Amino acid sequence: MSALLPRTAAEDSLGVSLPNRRSEEWKWTDLRRLVTAPYARKIVAARDADIDRLVASSPFASVKAKRIIIVNGVYDAKRSQLPRGEINAVVPLADDVIVGIGSKLEASGVSLVFDGNADLPVEIVHVATGAAQQAIGVRHTISVAANAAATVIETFVGEGDYLCNTVTEISLAEGARVDRIKAEVESPEATHLSHVIATLAATAMLRDFTLTSGAALNRQNGTLTFLGENADAQIAGTYLLKGRQHADTRLVVDHAVPHCTSRELFKCVMDDNARGIFQGKVIVRPDAQKTDGKQSSHALLLSEAAEFDAKPELEIYADDVVCGHGATAGDLNHDHMFYLKSRGIPEPDAKSLLIAAFAGEAFETIEHEGIRECLSAYAEGWLARR
Amino acid sequence: MADLETIELVKDIDVDKYKYGFETDIESELAPKGLSEDIVRYISAKKNEPQWMLDWRLEAFRVWQNMEEPTWAKVSYPKIDFQDLHYYAAPKSTPAPKSLDEVDPKLLETYAKLGIPLKEQEILAGVRKQGEKSELDGESGGEYASGKVAVDAVFDSVSVVTTFKDELKKHGVIFCSISEALREHPELVKQHLGSVVPQGDNFYAALNAAVFSDGSFVYVPPGVRCPMELSTYFRMNAKNTGQFERTLIIADKGSYVSYLEGCTAPTRDESQLHAAVVELIALEDAEIKYSTVQNWYPGDAEGKGGIYNFVTKRGDCRGAHSKISWTQVETGSAITWKYPSCILRGDHSRGEFYSIAISNGRQQVDSGTKMIHLGKNTSSRIISKGIAAGRSDNTYRGLVSAHRKALNARNFTQCDSLLIGDKCGAHTVPYIESKTSTAQFEHEATTSKISDDQMFYCMSRGLSEEEAVALIVNGFVRDVLQQLPMEFMAETQKLIGISLEGSVG
């Protein structure tokens, strides 16, 4: 069907056809209609002052970490504290839209290989300096060797109207662990498209958290596959959206082998005319017995015009499993508000307190205290600006 | 008690578990195979329909020709050749019987075999007392035993007989076949037909609108509580036919009606198509309760034969404080594609959906509901219990949405799936769309198998494995069973046992 549609300006400049809402996966995010600007790959030089200012604006600036700086999609050797590494193991996802755009943009990035326990978190700061309608492609690989552990932060900041397309591949060997924290605090005019692809060997552990608060249009895909038994994954996220922001997360967790555990927790706060979407799919393959999969998404709508859509999907082919999902949507609990106000807390403060508590539940999944505090501070700032 | 009966029943029909698989040898009048404008005209002429009805059908046919078969459901089947079907089949010997005595005895025999009592006097408070005439025929003036059920029996394409008509007439309730309604009450039909499910709503609804042959029509006047349960019994008999019936129920202001629907078909090697449309309209303060026990022939263990059941059911809570409740027990059909929905248009209206869907063998079920909240202070509740056994696939697909103006909409959804055996699949595909902050939506779903502890407990008390499974499953679906009218509840418990036969061990 889509082949018959005339190409849009964005499709022309990106060299790909974008999916529309007739495609089930893109039902609520009609990329063809929403991406209007003719984003194109450009090599753009940035001023030092702009870069430094944006790097400093990372919510995790206070966390002691080794940093890698990517400026407009290009590795900044001068500012980075770690080498680029050799990018390897490219997952060919030919029919995936986001990976497809990435390959058109000749995306490159860094390759992180952890052989032992990393002493400090690694933060990759992505800076976009606002060249008009620039399309940036980034592709990273993170691999953690057997029984090694690492913490990786991906931060996205920027100014102006641009498209950022990012693909991250994570491969965990037996008993490996990675704590990945992503903060998407792009420029309010930007478009952010991302796909993280993770594979877990036996007894590996993934702790993944994403803060979604920037960009006008946001679509984040996640594909997680269990390759070995007794692996454990936890994927959490918080949305803090306002204005006309649109954020859509689609996660596919594939229990291909028995005895694995997956947990998903998403807390979504939408104000003004913002629209939040959560699509989660848990697949339990035949023979993946003793799978334990839980998925929950909760939405807090702060304004009458805000919207939340969810599609928590289960596809189960094995019988000895415990799987479930829960989804809720609503405004602040009136009883909670009444309780706080009756204790003499003014209404705006009571509201902020409740919103912070709601959003913060997902922060609790993060083990690193400093990172958690940074996120709480970001949430407080967001609430104050509301 | 009921569970022991289930087990005995299962044993009785050890060889062929589908007990309604017999065929009635009756001469039928068939339309030529294929679908064209001429066939639509033929059906309309057979029914002596007014011109506007024919035009309506032709319009639907034109729309249908330009539509594509939907493919989004999680079911797979060989492509249906819509030109290889008879779109009309009627038992030959029924030139509009005026009373039961004129109905072909073979037909009555068929319904007796199915356990559907058409002889009105046979049923009293749910207990059959042969030959007892009793007070039913007298002027009883309003007090009725709760077990009385009026039946509209549909055989292939035509309604054979409708019972208790006169009794209902006294209360102003119209209950007849839709062809009769077209003759007797054309204004009511014209006003409401297609107002909930328009001709071009979807592929199968459009097909139905073009070629529907019969179905039931119910109108309950303002303020009337329908004195008995109304029911339709659908039977597909003729070979290579499709059954396309259309049901229209209108509950006027402040009225109440409870409607039951049952269906069976003979065992055949080739698959048959069933595409029905049901439209419910509830005006101010009215309530409609619609219950279905769907037991079409499911095909054999290897998936040969069986009914393709593609049904569009939708209720419109048009008036304030109206209520529509769907209860369904889905055990039959090779393929089920069915989403009974509620449009909650009136302020304070309420929609309910209770479902048990059981699949065994190679059955494929894709069923669920849609709750569309449009009015203020509307509420809805969804309880769905899916049970998959054998090599079947059982999918719940549902939508809950609140429009921007649907202030204070409330929804609670619970869908649980139970897997029996490791060759089957259970899937949940819910869609939640909330466009207003004042809406409160809650959704939860679980999938699990029968726990070993429960089985161990039951078996340590002396139950066999099959008995234990039947008992636990009946407990699992209890929330929904309780919503069924009394007469259906006992039947359903047995049906569950039969449907799961051969699923353990």
Interface residues (C-beta under 8 A of the other chain):
Chain A: E24 P286 D287 Q289 A299 L301 L302 S303 E304 A305 A306 E307 F308 D309 A310 K311 P312 E313 L314 E315 I316 Y317 A318 D319 D320 V321 V322 C323 G324 H325 G326 A327 T328 A329 G330 D331
Chain B: W72 R404 S417 L419 I420 G421 D422 K423 C424 G425 A426 H427 T428 V429 P430 Y431 I432 E433 S434 K435 T436 S437 T438 A439 Q440 F441 E442 H443 E444 A445 T446 T447 S448 K449
